Amino acid sequence: MAEKILILGGTSEAHALAEKLVAEGHYVTLSLAGRTEKPATSAATIHIGGFGGAQGLSAFLRKGRFTRLVDATHPYAYRISENADQAAELTTIPLQRLDRPPWRKRLGDNWTEFDTHEHARDALPAGATVFLALGSTHIAAFAQRADVRFLIRMVDPPGEKVVLPRFHQIITGKPQVTPEGESDLFARSGVTHLVCRNSGGDAGYAKIEAARRINLPVFMINRRRSGKPAR
Ligand SMILES: NC(=O)c1ccc[n+]([C@@H]2O[C@H](COP(=O)([O-])OP(=O)(O)OC[C@H]3O[C@@H](n4cnc5c(N)ncnc54)[C@H](OP(=O)(O)O)[C@@H]3O)[C@@H](O)[C@H]2O)c1
């Protein structure tokens, strides 16, 4: 029987799931936070922007008569997942969560793991050239390191509100698809350290493989120990 499904997205997995569920004949709304200027097109109905917390999400689910909620958000998007948990309880609408396992360290990986962006920032040596592969909301944490040069990769140019480090260069666009593409970029730019999150999945793995090949130190910001609750 056709269901009415709300997918909380912002990931390639969410897009793929939306396409699949639409093809199966379900009524699907794919919800995006609105962070990227030109999100990929979808066969699903697109909803852009927040709901106003767990209460707002509950009201949206009830008003739209949704029968299922799917949390397919990024593993580091904690707040929206907490909202989804609460909304599922408030509305009793079944919630399903897509799990994206973290990358596992392999032979040759030169990782130092940190629990916070601030701990990673403080451990960077003076004079380093650092590639920041982080969302725009986490760049400000590195702004106080005026003794380090940063290359910052973002999908869209940073808005005026983003606090940037003193010595920085912005690279707009998505990650290179191949490890060769990433290692060429690191070598060309004289990168000495890579700072990133353990997002898991295929899309961002080329940089991890590239770092392994050229023995580039990776400062890996771990997921919260509690993580997102399993569903
Ligand atoms: N965090 C990352 O590193 C990362 C990386 C790639 C993609 N993303 C995607 O980018 C989005 C924002 O990430 P974040 O870390 O800023 O999230 P977050 O901290 O968990 O969420 C902040 C607020 O943004 C709104 N929001 C988040 N995801 C939404 C969605 N899919 N649909 C509608 N509203 C949403 C919610 O506002 P209201 O409370 O008003 O509803 C939420 O309270 C997520 O959808 C995530 O999947 C995040």
The ligand as an SDF file (V2000), in Angstrom:
LIG
                    3D

 48 52  0  0  0  0  0  0  0  0999 V2000
   26.6600   18.3080    9.7520 N   0  0  0  0  0  0  0  0  0  0  0  0
   27.3200   17.9830    8.6500 C   0  0  0  0  0  0  0  0  0  0  0  0
   28.5530   17.8090    8.6470 O   0  0  0  0  0  0  0  0  0  0  0  0
   26.5680   17.7710    7.3500 C   0  0  0  0  0  0  0  0  0  0  0  0
   27.2630   17.3480    6.2190 C   0  0  0  0  0  0  0  0  0  0  0  0
   26.5670   17.1430    5.0300 C   0  0  0  0  0  0  0  0  0  0  0  0
   25.2110   17.3610    4.9870 C   0  0  0  0  0  0  0  0  0  0  0  0
   24.5560   17.7760    6.0950 N   0  0  0  0  0  0  0  0  0  0  0  0
   23.1050   18.0000    6.0130 C   0  0  0  0  0  0  0  0  0  0  0  0
   22.8970   19.3800    6.2270 O   0  0  0  0  0  0  0  0  0  0  0  0
   21.7270   19.5880    7.0060 C   0  0  0  0  0  0  0  0  0  0  0  0
   22.0590   20.4840    8.1820 C   0  0  0  0  0  0  0  0  0  0  0  0
   23.0720   19.8900    8.9830 O   0  0  0  0  0  0  0  0  0  0  0  0
   23.3500   20.4330   10.4510 P   0  0  0  0  0  0  0  0  0  0  0  0
   24.5140   19.7060   10.9840 O   0  0  0  0  0  0  0  0  0  0  0  0
   23.3070   21.9330   10.4530 O   0  0  0  0  0  0  0  0  0  0  0  0
   22.0100   19.9130   11.1800 O   0  0  0  0  0  0  0  0  0  0  0  0
   21.5170   20.0370   12.6970 P   0  0  0  0  0  0  0  0  0  0  0  0
   22.4830   20.8250   13.5000 O   0  0  0  0  0  0  0  0  0  0  0  0
   21.1590   18.6920   13.1690 O   0  0  0  0  0  0  0  0  0  0  0  0
   20.1580   20.8490   12.5100 O   0  0  0  0  0  0  0  0  0  0  0  0
   20.0180   22.2170   12.7800 C   0  0  0  0  0  0  0  0  0  0  0  0
   18.6290   22.6460   12.3640 C   0  0  0  0  0  0  0  0  0  0  0  0
   18.5230   22.6950   10.9380 O   0  0  0  0  0  0  0  0  0  0  0  0
   17.2400   22.2300   10.5140 C   0  0  0  0  0  0  0  0  0  0  0  0
   17.4520   21.0330    9.6940 N   0  0  0  0  0  0  0  0  0  0  0  0
   18.5160   20.1820    9.7070 C   0  0  0  0  0  0  0  0  0  0  0  0
   18.3580   19.2250    8.7960 N   0  0  0  0  0  0  0  0  0  0  0  0
   17.1700   19.4360    8.2010 C   0  0  0  0  0  0  0  0  0  0  0  0
   16.4670   18.7890    7.1660 C   0  0  0  0  0  0  0  0  0  0  0  0
   16.9590   17.7100    6.5390 N   0  0  0  0  0  0  0  0  0  0  0  0
   15.2580   19.2950    6.8190 N   0  0  0  0  0  0  0  0  0  0  0  0
   14.7600   20.3940    7.4260 C   0  0  0  0  0  0  0  0  0  0  0  0
   15.3830   21.0630    8.4040 N   0  0  0  0  0  0  0  0  0  0  0  0
   16.5720   20.6000    8.7830 C   0  0  0  0  0  0  0  0  0  0  0  0
   16.4530   21.9600   11.7700 C   0  0  0  0  0  0  0  0  0  0  0  0
   15.7550   23.1650   12.0760 O   0  0  0  0  0  0  0  0  0  0  0  0
   14.3640   23.1650   12.8530 P   0  0  0  0  0  0  0  0  0  0  0  0
   14.6770   22.8080   14.2690 O   0  0  0  0  0  0  0  0  0  0  0  0
   13.8520   24.5600   12.6690 O   0  0  0  0  0  0  0  0  0  0  0  0
   13.4830   22.1330   12.2100 O   0  0  0  0  0  0  0  0  0  0  0  0
   17.5340   21.6810   12.7990 C   0  0  0  0  0  0  0  0  0  0  0  0
   17.1400   21.9090   14.1280 O   0  0  0  0  0  0  0  0  0  0  0  0
   21.2110   18.2110    7.4240 C   0  0  0  0  0  0  0  0  0  0  0  0
   20.0680   17.9510    6.6580 O   0  0  0  0  0  0  0  0  0  0  0  0
   22.3380   17.2580    7.0970 C   0  0  0  0  0  0  0  0  0  0  0  0
   21.8520   15.9980    6.6500 O   0  0  0  0  0  0  0  0  0  0  0  0
   25.2030   18.0030    7.2690 C   0  0  0  0  0  0  0  0  0  0  0  0
  1  2  1  0
  2  3  2  0
  2  4  1  0
  4  5  1  0
  4 48  2  0
  5  6  2  0
  6  7  1  0
  7  8  2  0
  8  9  1  0
  8 48  1  0
  9 10  1  0
  9 46  1  0
 10 11  1  0
 11 12  1  0
 11 44  1  0
 12 13  1  0
 13 14  1  0
 14 15  2  0
 14 16  1  0
 14 17  1  0
 17 18  1  0
 18 19  2  0
 18 20  1  0
 18 21  1  0
 21 22  1  0
 22 23  1  0
 23 24  1  0
 23 42  1  0
 24 25  1  0
 25 26  1  0
 25 36  1  0
 26 27  1  0
 26 35  1  0
 27 28  2  0
 28 29  1  0
 29 30  1  0
 29 35  2  0
 30 31  1  0
 30 32  2  0
 32 33  1  0
 33 34  2  0
 34 35  1  0
 36 37  1  0
 36 42  1  0
 37 38  1  0
 38 39  2  0
 38 40  1  0
 38 41  1  0
 42 43  1  0
 44 45  1  0
 44 46  1  0
 46 47  1  0
M  CHG  2   8   1  16  -1
M  END
$$$$
